[in-house]
Amino acid sequence: MGSPRSQKPLELILARNLLTSISTPGFLLDSDAAVVFYNEAAAALLGRSFEDAGRMSAEQWTAAFGPFDRQGAPVEVDGLATTEAIRAGRPAHGSFTIRAADGARVAIEASAFPIVASEHGSSGAMVLFWPLSENGDSSPGGGR
Amino acid sequence: MRVKVWGARGSVPAPGPHMNRYGGNTSCVQVTLADGDVLILDAGTGIRNLGVGLVGARRINILLTHLHLDHIQGLMFFPPCFREESQITIWGPASPEASLEDRIARYISAPLSPVEVRELPCSVSFRDTPATEWEVAGATIRAEAVTHRGPTLGYRITDGDTALAYIPDHEPALGAPLAGLEPEWISGFDLARGVDLLIHDCQYADDEYPEHVGWGHSGLSDTLIFASRVEADRLLLFHHDPLHSDEFLDDLGATAKRAWQGLRRDATELELGQEGGEFAVGPAVQAVHA
């Protein structure tokens, strides 16, 4: 009949539906900060589809894709804008470098905002990100 | 468990000679539990006729999916509201904006109404649905938010080994093709999983749906796919568009049965909601029409 995994909260379902419909790279985190979805635009940037990647914990995500700071050092999970969005329940913004599946480094700006439902508190966060050009401008289209 | 449909129309009452068989009253379903207790699902205009026959019932539970007018319009004309001995509990979706009572009182108050909630002779209480399952009249109730416009619930009612899901206003396919989506990402999936009877939104024929994407209702194919994905034993198509005549709904029902068979299901498992229609619900029971 289907997966025994519990159903996602409606607000996450609707957020996923939105991400599926836009060309801005974006992903969704659940309340444990695990990546539970990213869209095709993000897949194009990362070089790996979500169908292939599947759900990833924050640690798995950082191991696979980074991010890295301007000096190339890995950014700890606690230092991510996404973590702040979930733990502190407020929006956050940051600039990082991520590593795509082919090893290429991509400079991005990311904005994360919490998804909070009155019924059961924080459901997770939505993160939108933009690749930066060499002069530091963000690309509206999102692709590499 | 027995189910009786008192109103299967969506959006606005649709009386008239071309609507007589399926009926023009808006959403209201009576659920009679195995021990005889009654739950009322939504308070569209169909609840007026239901209330006429509820003589002697003291404790009445009404489960509202949401507060759009086609789901609450009958409240003000529900005869038990005007009987001192009635003890009515109205359950509905919570909102951070105002209490359930205050939101309903926007309708049952001047200038829209000649009476105020506080003037009703009955004893009435308003309760936000809990986030977890709860018991009402011996049945286990579960409410979850579903895809519609504004805060909207679907209900799963379990009485013994019989389960019913009531999701009259629902657009689970909005931005999400249902056929290939993982169950955990389908709005309403857990509510309807494996129920004996699913009462579900089917406001539009497939050729009408593209003009109504995002309106919060389902087209026929999406309803059938949803029902098939959740493996509902039986399906009652509900919340008929007010423009759909008896003749139109007959054709829609025939199309639905063919498509249902195309999903390798038995055509007898599917019906259109019809005012006055009654069902015995449970494993391997048949419909009984009034």
Interface residues (C-beta under 8 A of the other chain):
Chain A: M1 G2 S3 R5 S6 Q7 K8 P9 L10 E11 I13 L14 R16 N17 L18 T20 S21 F37 A117 S118 E119 H120
Chain B: A94 S95 P96 A131 E144 A145 V146 T147 L174 G175 A176 E182 P183 E184 W185 I186 S187 F189 D190 R193 G194 R229 V230 E231
